Amino acid sequence: MQQAQLDLLVLAMQAGDKRAFGLLYQHYHRDLRRFAAYLLANPAVAEDLVQNVWLKVSQRIARLNDPAIFTSWLYRAVRWEVLDYQRQAASRKQQPIDDDEPMAVSGPDYIQQHTDGSDLSKALAVLAAAERLVLQLHYLHELELSQIALIIDVPIGTVKSRLYRARQQLQQQLQ
């Protein structure tokens, strides 16, 4: 779907059109679920958290002033839902949490469990979680740098530098 079509669907959803909500759900749900599963390394919990996000979106869509940032708004909502879940899980275990990086992707375990063991997989495992997250959002979810900046709540320059650093590290690892 083109951005203009998505913007119109968001406006229709804000006006209460249930069909528009359904179309937006169909368009984004699979990618949001994949993003949440990446952050958590647990597809079942990821599905539940994404459903929670859709429920919240349906209740809060009127607060969105600019339909052009709907995609970033959704991904950011998923990220915050995952962080909230991780904080609750950590508080039950009495372990501290770093707000800047999701727990499940802070080490190479996720990469090793979900990849084929190729040189690229090994190189990705060496990257810091922040760089892996930017790579995933940019290349797998095909989001623009400005959208990524909104999602992870950092300046666009930081997104550019993380992406550059990740590319450089991958190139060094693969040579």
N, C-alpha and C positions, 0 to 999 in steps of 0.2 A: 504494500500500500504506500502511496506517496504521502509526504508530510501534509499537504493541503487536505487530503482525504481524512487523515488522522485528526487534524485540527478540527475539521467539521464534525467528526464523530464525537470528539471531546465536548464541543459546544452543544451538540445534540444530547449527549449524556448529562451535561449540566442542566439542560432544560427538562430532564426527566425521561428521556427516550430509552426504554429498556433494550430495544433492539441495538442501539448504538453501544450500550454497555456490553451486550453479547458479542458484537463484532470486535470491540476493543479487547475483550477477554480472549477471544479466539486468536487475535493477532499477537498478543503479548505473553499469554500465559506460559507457553512452552519455554520461551527464553527466560522468563522470570524464574520458573522452576529450576531450570538448568543453572542459573546464576546463584540461586539460594543453595542448591545442592553443592555447588563449587565452594561456597563459603562455609558450609556445614559438613560436607562429606557424609551426609545422611539424607538420602532422597525422600524418605517417609516424613521426616520432620520438615524438610524443605517444602514439601507439598502442603503441609498444614500451615506453615508460616506464610506461604504465598496466598493461600485461601484467606488467611486473616488480613493480609494486605488488600486483597480485592474487596473484602467486606468494608474495611476502613476507607478505601477509595470511593466506594459507593456512597458512603456517609459524608465524605469530606470533599467531594469533587467540586462543590460550589465555591470552596475556598481558593481554588486554583484560578489565578487571574490571567495567566497566559497559556493558552492551549499548546503553544509551540514547545513548552518545556514539560509536557505530560510524560514523555518517555523518561526523562531524567527524574522526574517526580516519582514515577513508579519504581525505578531501580533504587532510588534513594530510600523509598519506603521499605523495600525488601531488605536493603542493607541495615536499616535501623531495626527492623523486626528481628533480623538475625542477631544483631548485637544485643537487643533486649533479651532474647532467648538465651544467649550465651551468658549474659550477666546473671540471669535468674539461675541457670544451671551452675554457674560458678559460686553464687552465693549459697547454694545448697551444699556445695562441696567445700566452701570457705577458701577458695583459691582466688587470687587477684586476677584481674582482666586488663589487658591493654586495649583501650578504646580505638586505637589507630589501626589495629589489624585483627581480623577474625581469628579465633583460636584454631580452627580446623585447618587453616592453610598456612600456619606459621612455620611449618616444617615440611620436609620432603615427603612425608608419609602419604599425603593426599595424592601427590603427583605419581608416586610409585604404585598406589592402589588403582589409579584410574588411567593409566597410560600403558603403552605397549613395551616399555623398556628400551625404546630407541635412544639414539644419541640426543635427540631433541628433548625427550622426556627427562633424561638425566640432566641436561643443561637447564631446563626449567626448574628442576628440583633445587638447584643451587641458588636461584634468584630469591631475593627477599620477597616477602608476602606482598608488600606494597607494589613492587614491580610486576609480580605475577598478576595481581588484580588489574592493574592498568592494561597489561597485555591482553588479558581475557576480555575486558570490556571493549577494548579497541578492535581486536582482531576477531574474536569469536562472536561478540554481540554487535560488531560493526557500529559502535557509537562514536560520535564526534568527540574531539577533545574537550569542547565546551560542555558537552553533556556529562562526560566523565568527571570533569571538575565539579559540577553540581552534585553528582552522585556521591563522590567521596569527600566532598566539602573541603577542597583545597583549591588554590589559585590555578589557573590554566597553565601558568609557567611551571608549576610543580608537576602537573600531569605530563607536560612536554619533557621535562628533565627526567622523570621516572621512566617514561617510554624510551627516551634516548639511552639512558643508562642500561635498561633491560636489553635493548637491541645490541648495545656494545658488548654486554656480558655474554649474551647468547652467541654472538659472533666469535668471541674469544673462546668460549667453551666448545664450539663446533669446529674450530680450526685445529 
